[in-house]
């Protein structure tokens, strides 16, 4: 909704000047018809031109306040017109691109979106918090932005750039924290190219960052590799051939059902719990009935199978964040890792109870 502030009334009645009359006419026309953000700015400029006796702030104040409060999740840009002791401004909202009125504003908004995208990509690839902050701020300095505010949390990253009285803010939601060292290395290479001056065009830098897509391994290969890792864990803990084969079969079942549950849309902790229960139960049954091993070796086979679910990388990043001063992010990572470990432990204990019940009945 667009409203217009009436010009302050003088203490004594005076004859309005031509400049004041032109300004009042522009404000009245604005109040009668809602204006979008670009139209408003052009009207303010016209009013200021038609009334040279008035300041630019007076022209903006006659058309304020102008707000557009539609919420979008991708980002927003704030254009601020300030005067000593008073602040006026309006928001431009667009979930695809920003409608700006000046090339300098457009460059500022693009830089903000570029830096937020870089931080979002780094966080989504499993980078530690210090690396994210240093990479974003270093690229901001390389692009000529020295007034930057950066805030990162478990849910998203917020970047704010200032250029005089102009402020551009971009927020991007972080939905998944995965581990992808290949994408992390390619993003770091882009940062080095910008720092060395090989990449200077803002659009090329932005599209280069957006072009970094995670490369996924074949699920069948991952299932086999993880199963072999489970057999290796069993061997390193003193298991013989029967225990290693039991852990191998349990690892195959665990990873197969894990990918199946993820494909069906189960949330992460429940997926870890179910897959740990199924994998360790299969390993216990194979070890007991297939190779007739002792109870200790049955437990060894089941435990070696569930060791695949231990989130080592989030635990390391969590401790690194705490040691380097990013306590909040470090605790967030540690809490998530502990929840995953507890889910796997619950699945393992459930499978132990079920396997003991089966052994007693059969």
N, C-alpha and C positions, 0 to 999 in steps of 0.2 A: 504494500500500500504506500502511496506517495502523498506526502503532505507538504505544505509550504509554511514557513515561518513568516509571520508578518514583520515588516520592517519596524524598528523601534520608533515610537511616537516621540516627537520633540516636546519639550516643556511648554513652548509657546507655539501657536499655530503659525506655520510659515507656508509659503507657496512652494509646492514640490518642484524640484528641478526636472529638466528633461531626462537626465540620467536616472534619477530615482523613478520617474514614470516608466521608463523603458524596463527597468529591473522589475518593478511591480507587475508590469504586463507579462513579462516572461514567467514570473512566479505564479500568476493567476492561470496562465495557459497550462503550466505544469500541473497545478492542482486539479484542473478539470479533466485531464487525460493522463492515465498511468504511463510512465516512461520506463523503458528498459535501461540497463546500465550504460550502454554506449550512447543512446539517445540523450540520456540525462547529461552526460559529460559534454556532448556537443552543444546542448542548450545552455549549459553553464558558460561555455566558452563564448557563445553568441551574446549572452547577456553581458559578459564582461567586456566584450568588444564594443557593444552598443552603448555602454555606460562607462566611459573612460574615467569618470570621476570616482567610481567605486573600485575597491580593491578586488582581487581575485577571490579572497576569502568571503567578501560580502556576496559575490555572485554565487558561490557554493553554498553559503548559509541560507540564501533565499530559497534554495531548492532542497534543503536537507530537512529531516533525515530521510535517506533513501535506503531501504533494506530489502534484500531478497533472501529469505531464510529457508529456502528449500534445501534439504539435507541430501548430500551425496557422499559416498564413501571414498571416492577417488582423491579429492583434494579441493582446495579452495584458494582464492587469491584475494588479498585485501589491499585496496588502494586508499591511502590515507591523505587527507588534506587538512593540515593543522595550522593553527595560528597561536600566538602566545597566550596561554591560559585557556584555550579552547581547542577541542578536537572534533573534526567532522570527517565522516568517511562513509563508504558503502562497500558492500560485498559483491563480488562477481562469482557466481556459482555455475559450474558446468562440469559434468562428469566425463566429458570427452576432451574438450579443449577450452582454453580460456579466451573469452572475448575481451581483448584489451584495446586501448585507444592510442597507444604510442609504441613505436618500435622498442624503446628502452624498457617499457613495461613488459612487452612480450619477451624480450631477452631475459629479464629478471625472472619471469614466471617459468620460462623454459629451463633456466639454470636450476631453479628450485626443484622442478619436476625431475630433472636429470640426476641431481644429487640424491633425492629421495629414492629414485629407482635404483641407483647404485647401492645405497644402504640396504634397501629391501632385498635386492639380489644377494648381497653378501650374507645377510642374516639368514636367508632361505637356504643358502649353501652350507651352513654350519660354521661360519666364521666366528671367532671370539669377538667380544664386544670392543675391545681395544683396537683390533684391526679394522672393524667397521668404522669407528669414530675417526681413526687416523686417515683411512682411505677417503672418506667423504670430505673431511676438512682439507686434506691435501689437494684434492681435486678442486674444491671451492677456491682455494688460494691460487691454483694454477689457472682458473677461469676468471680471476680478478675479483672474487667476492671475499672481502675480508671481514664483513660483519655477518657472521653466520651463527645461528643457534641450532643445536642438534639435540634431540631427545629420542632415546630408543628404549623400548620396553618389550615385554614378551608379546604384546598384542600388535605393536606397530612402531613405525618410525616417523618422527616429525622433524621437518627441516624448515627453518625460517631464515630468509635473507632480507637484508635492509640495504636500501640505496637512497640515501637522503630521507625524504618523507614517505617513500614507497616501501611497503612491506609485502613480501610474497611468502605464503605459507603453503606447504604441501604435506599431507599425511597419507601414508600408505600402510595398509593392514598386512601384518605378517601372519599368515594362516598356518604355515607348516615350517618347522625347523628340521630340515633333512641334512644329510651329509653328502656332499658332492665336491670332491677335491678338484675334479676336472673343471667344473664351472668356476670354482674359486680361483684357480690358476689363470683362466682366461680373463676374468674380471680384473685381476691384478695386472695382467699384461696391458689391458686397456688403460688402467691408471698410469702405468709407466709411459705409455705412448703419449698421453696427455701431458704428463710432467716433462717429457723430453721435447715437446712441441711438434710431434709427428701428427697428432690429431688436434685440430683447433676449431673446426666447425662444430657448433653446438648440436645441430641436427644429426651429423654423422656420429658424434659421440653417443648421443641418446639412442640412436638406432643400433649402434654397436653393442651397447649394454643390453638393450632389449633382445638382441639376436642371440645372446648367450642362453642357450637352452640346455637343461641337464640331459646327459646321454645315459640312457638306461640299459642295463645288462638284461640279457635274456633270462626270464624267470626260471626256465629249466636248468640253465647253467648255475644259477644261484642256489637252487635247491640241492644240486649235486655237490657243489663246493661247500655249502654249509654242512651237509651230511658228512663229508670227508673231514671237515674240521671237528665235528663231534666225535668221530672215531679217533682222531688225533688227540683230543682231550682225554679220552678214555685210556689211550695207550700211554700218555705222559703221566697219568695217575696210577700206573701199575696194572692196567687191565690186560688180560690176554686176548687171544684172537676172538673168542666167543663174545667177550664184553665189547670189543671194538665193533664187531659186526652188529651187535644189538644196538649200540649207540648210533651206528650208521643208519640202520633201519628207522630208529626213532627220530633221527634228524631229518630223514626224508619225509616222514609223515608230518613232523612239526612244521617244516617250511612249506610243505604243500598246503596244509590247512591254514597256515598264516596268510599266504597269498590269497587263498580262497575267501577267508573272512574279510580281508582288506577289500577284495573285489566286490564283496556283497555289501560293503559300507559299514561294517562294525567299527566302533571307535577303538583307539589304539590300545588302551589298557585292557579292555575286554578281549581283544584279539590276542594279546600276549598271554592272558590267563588261559584262554581256551587252547591255544596252540601248545603251551607248555604242558598242560594237563594231558592232551592227546599224545604228544610226542614222548613224554616220559612214561606214560602208561604203556605205549606200544613197546618201548625199549625194555621195560620191566618184564612184560609178558614174553617177549622173544628171549631174553636172557634166562628167565626161569624155566620156561617150557621147551625152548629150543636147544639150550646148551646146559641146562641143569646146574647152574652155577650157585654159589653161596649167596646168602642174603646181602652180604656186604658188596659183592660184585654186582648184584641186581641194582642196589642203590647207586653204585658207581656208574653203571650204564645210564640210569635215569638222570643222574646229576650231570654227566657229561653232555647229555642231549640238551638240557636247559641252559647250559653255559653259553649257548649261542645267543641267548636273549639279553645278556648283560649289556646295558648301554654304556660302553666304555668311553666313547667320544663325548657325549654330553656330560659325563662325570668329570672328565679332564677339563673341558671348557668351563664348567661351573667353578671348579677350584681355581683355574687361571683367572677368571673374572673377579673372584673374591680377592685373590692375591694382588691383582693390579688395580684395585680400587672400585670396581663396578660391582658393589655388594648386592644390589637389588637383582641385577640380571644373573649374577652368580647363584644366588639363592633360588631364583626361578628355575634355572637349569638343573640345579641339584634336586630340587623338589620333584621336577618332572622325571628325572632319572630314578629317584627313590621310588616314586609311584610305579614306574615300569618294573623295577626290581621286585617290589612287593607283589605286583600282579603275577610275575613269573613264579615267585615263591609260593603264592596261593595255589597256582596251578600245579606246581610240583607236589605240595602237601596233599592236595586233593587226589592226585594220581597215586600217591603212596598209600593213602587210605583205601582207595578203590582196589589197588593191586593186592594189598594185604587181605581185603575182604574176599577177593577172588581166590587167593591162595588157600584161605581157610575153607571156602566152600567146595573147591575142587580137589 
